[in-house]
Amino acid sequence: MSGYRAVLSIAGLPRALVSCVVGRLPLGIYSLAVLLLVEDRTGSIGVAGATVGAFAVTGAIAAPVQGALVDRLGQPRVLLVSAVTQAALLVALVVVASSGASDAAIVAVAAAAGALMPPLAACARALWSEVPPDPLTREATFALDAITQELIFVGGPLIVAVLVAVASPAAAVLLCAALTLVGTGVFATSPLSRRWRAEVYDGARRRALSSPELRVVVASVALMGFGMGALQVAIPTLALESGSTRDAGILLALWGLGSAAGGVVYGARSWRGPIRPRYRVLLFALAVCDLPLMASHSFALSMVLCALAGLPMAPVFSCQYGLVAELAPPGTRTEAFTWQTAALFTGAALGSAVAGVLTGASGVASVFALGGLTAAMSAVTMLGPAVSARRR
């Protein structure tokens, strides 16, 4: 575990890492909390779904714009302004939804809140690209990031469940506002964040997607995201087919915990050599680990297979972060990481939509086949000569 110890011994990095986790925890809470809030207030699951969709879509569209602003203005100014504004809009969403406002007003406020989501993950990964003193420590830092991301998506829905049981969905949305303010504020005022500056090459700044190599990686991320989105629909369906809605959360949690476990093992090793071949192998491993779910015939077997399917995920994310850091043109690292995030979530949204249709038409096994196929396609995308990761 020397790699993890090296990460946590870097001055200022534990503060940045912990505050980043706190500020990103709402990512695991937003969708379910907003869905339950709007459905509770309007009585319409359709309006609730549209509200969550608007929040996600505007967030994906605005993320690269915010990332480019960070590269030009620095992290604190963009993070603090977006955190304060989004927190205010989340409070406004609770007020608007509770006051009997029109459906259009609720969706509009949610869309604005999504667009102002602080680019905290991208800012953190820009730091992880530069602060660690050597490639091995950098890999361990990216692995820690990937592990905490999985724990966020496992823990977020559990937090919502507790708050809904003891208070209301509105309390979960307000908690998102508080976590955003606290986590982003502590991160943005940390010495590492305040000192960070984007590179400037020949006195000019470029756009992240001007790199053809990075465009290939973004396409690979979108394909992987599509498969993940498909599994996010298919895995709960296994529980529903066994007659238990409650068990859907257990299967999703095991999927996430399997990923976290894979990330711990991956980050504890000292990897040498270029990232690109390792990334391809892990994507193929993701495809192979997804496919056994097609044969699941009992809840007990589904538990084991969901954990297996999750094992390569955090390692894949860790490699993705390393590739984006290496391939981003000088001065565009934060923007590049926002494109990676936008591609992942856009692909996941499309995958979930297709999986919903495919499950009804041909059964859940076909969705697991689709998930494995798209993971393999993501790996094949990386076989071309366009991506030649370069170390700085």
Residue pairs with C-beta under 8 A, 6 or more apart in sequence:
1 268
3 136
3 137
3 139
3 140
3 143
3 267
3 268
3 269
3 270
4 140
4 144
4 267
4 268
6 132
6 136
6 137
6 140
7 13
7 17
7 132
7 137
7 140
7 141
7 144
8 14
8 17
10 131
10 132
10 133
10 137
12 131
12 190
12 191
12 192
13 131
13 132
13 141
13 192
15 186
15 187
15 190
15 192
16 124
16 127
16 187
16 190
16 192
16 193
17 124
17 144
17 145
17 148
19 182
19 183
19 184
19 186
19 187
19 190
20 120
20 121
20 124
20 145
20 148
20 183
20 187
21 148
21 152
21 183
22 179
22 182
22 183
22 186
23 83
23 118
23 120
23 179
23 180
23 182
23 183
23 184
23 186
23 187
24 120
24 121
24 148
24 149
24 152
24 183
25 152
25 155
25 156
25 159
25 179
25 183
26 156
26 175
26 176
26 179
26 180
27 121
27 152
27 153
27 156
28 152
28 153
28 154
28 155
28 156
28 157
28 159
29 156
29 157
29 159
29 160
29 172
29 175
29 176
29 179
30 52
30 55
30 176
31 52
31 55
31 56
32 156
32 157
32 160
32 172
33 160
33 163
33 169
33 172
33 173
33 175
33 176
34 48
34 51
34 52
34 55
34 93
34 110
34 173
35 48
35 49
35 51
35 52
36 48
36 160
36 164
36 169
36 172
37 48
37 93
37 94
37 97
37 168
37 169
37 170
37 172
37 173
38 44
38 47
38 48
38 51
38 52
38 97
38 106
38 110
39 45
39 47
39 48
40 168
40 169
41 97
41 98
41 100
41 106
42 48
42 97
42 103
42 106
44 103
47 103
47 106
47 107
50 103
50 107
51 106
51 107
51 110
52 110
53 349
54 107
54 108
54 110
54 111
54 114
55 110
55 111
55 113
55 114
56 114
56 345
56 349
57 111
57 114
57 349
58 111
58 112
58 114
58 115
59 114
59 115
59 117
59 345
60 341
60 342
60 345
60 346
61 115
61 342
62 114
62 115
62 116
62 117
63 117
63 119
63 122
63 338
63 339
63 341
63 342
64 208
64 335
64 338
64 339
64 342
66 78
66 82
66 118
66 119
66 338
67 119
67 122
67 208
67 334
67 335
67 336
67 337
67 338
67 339
68 207
68 208
68 332
68 334
68 335
69 78
70 78
70 79
70 119
70 122
70 123
70 126
70 198
70 334
70 335
71 198
71 205
71 331
71 332
71 333
71 334
71 335
72 198
72 205
74 194
74 196
74 197
75 123
75 126
75 188
75 193
75 194
75 196
75 334
76 188
76 189
76 193
76 194
78 118
78 119
79 118
79 119
79 120
79 123
79 184
79 187
79 188
79 193
80 184
80 185
80 188
82 116
82 117
82 118
82 119
82 184
83 118
83 180
83 181
83 184
83 185
83 188
84 181
85 116
86 113
86 116
86 117
86 118
86 177
86 180
87 177
87 178
87 180
87 181
88 177
89 109
89 112
89 113
89 116
90 113
90 173
90 174
90 176
90 177
90 180
91 174
91 177
92 109
92 113
93 106
93 109
93 110
93 113
93 173
94 170
94 173
94 174
96 105
96 106
96 109
97 106
97 170
98 170
118 180
118 184
119 334
119 337
119 338
120 183
120 184
120 187
121 145
121 149
121 337
121 341
122 334
122 335
122 337
122 338
122 341
123 187
123 193
123 196
123 334
124 145
124 187
125 142
125 145
125 321
125 324
125 325
125 333
125 337
126 196
126 198
126 325
126 333
126 334
126 337
127 192
127 193
127 196
128 138
128 141
128 142
128 145
128 321
128 325
129 138
129 321
129 325
129 333
130 196
131 141
131 192
132 138
132 140
132 141
135 391
136 270
136 271
138 322
138 325
139 267
139 271
139 318
139 322
140 267
140 268
142 267
142 317
142 318
142 321
142 322
143 263
143 264
143 266
143 267
143 314
143 315
143 318
144 263
144 267
145 317
145 318
145 321
146 259
146 263
146 267
146 313
146 314
146 315
146 317
146 318
146 321
147 260
147 263
147 264
147 267
147 314
149 314
149 317
150 256
150 257
150 259
150 260
150 263
150 310
150 313
150 314
151 256
151 260
153 256
154 252
154 253
154 256
154 257
154 260
157 249
157 252
158 249
158 253
159 172
159 175
160 169
160 172
161 249
163 169
163 171
163 172
163 175
164 171
164 172
187 193
188 194
198 205
198 330
198 331
198 332
198 333
198 334
199 330
199 331
199 333
200 330
200 331
201 329
201 330
201 331
204 331
205 331
205 332
206 329
206 330
206 331
206 332
207 329
207 332
207 335
208 214
208 328
208 329
208 332
208 333
208 335
208 336
208 339
209 215
209 218
209 339
210 329
210 332
211 327
211 328
211 329
211 336
212 386
213 327
213 386
213 387
213 388
213 389
214 324
214 327
214 328
214 329
214 336
214 339
215 386
216 381
216 382
216 384
216 386
216 387
217 320
217 323
217 324
217 327
217 340
217 382
217 387
218 339
218 340
218 343
219 343
219 381
220 283
220 378
220 379
220 381
220 382
221 320
221 340
221 343
221 344
221 347
221 378
222 343
222 344
222 346
222 347
223 347
223 374
223 375
223 377
223 378
223 381
224 283
224 286
224 316
224 344
224 347
224 374
224 375
224 378
225 343
225 344
225 345
225 346
225 347
225 348
225 351
226 347
226 348
226 350
226 351
226 354
226 374
227 286
227 290
227 347
227 351
227 370
227 371
227 372
227 373
227 374
227 375
227 378
228 313
228 344
228 347
228 348
228 351
228 371
229 347
229 348
229 349
229 350
229 351
229 352
229 353
229 355
230 351
230 352
230 354
230 355
230 358
230 367
230 368
230 370
230 371
230 374
231 255
231 290
231 293
231 309
231 351
231 355
231 367
231 368
231 371
232 252
232 348
232 351
232 352
232 355
233 351
233 352
233 355
233 356
233 359
233 367
234 293
234 355
234 359
234 364
234 367
234 368
234 371
235 248
235 251
235 252
235 255
235 293
235 302
235 306
236 248
236 251
236 252
237 359
237 364
237 367
238 251
238 293
238 296
238 299
238 302
238 306
238 364
239 245
239 246
239 247
239 248
239 250
239 251
239 299
239 302
240 248
241 364
242 298
242 299
242 302
244 299
247 299
250 303
251 302
251 303
251 306
252 306
254 303
254 306
254 307
254 310
255 306
255 307
255 309
255 310
256 310
257 307
257 310
258 306
258 307
258 308
258 309
258 310
258 311
258 313
259 310
259 311
259 312
259 313
259 314
260 310
260 314
261 307
261 310
261 311
262 310
262 311
262 312
262 313
262 314
262 315
263 313
263 314
263 315
263 317
263 318
266 314
266 315
266 318
267 318
271 278
274 389
275 319
275 322
275 323
275 326
275 389
276 323
276 382
276 387
276 388
276 389
278 319
279 316
279 319
279 320
279 323
279 382
280 379
280 382
280 383
281 379
282 312
282 315
282 316
282 319
283 312
283 316
283 375
283 376
283 378
283 379
283 382
284 375
284 376
284 379
285 311
285 312
286 312
286 313
286 316
286 375
287 372
287 373
287 375
287 376
287 379
288 372
289 308
289 309
289 310
289 311
289 312
290 309
290 368
290 371
290 372
290 375
291 368
291 369
291 372
292 305
292 308
292 309
293 302
293 305
293 306
293 309
293 368
293 371
294 365
294 368
294 369
295 365
296 302
296 305
320 340
321 337
321 340
322 389
323 387
323 389
324 333
324 336
324 337
324 340
325 333
325 336
325 337
326 389
326 390
326 391
326 392
327 336
327 387
327 389
327 390
328 335
328 336
328 337
329 336
351 370
351 371
351 374
354 370
355 367
355 370
358 366
358 367
358 370
359 366
359 367
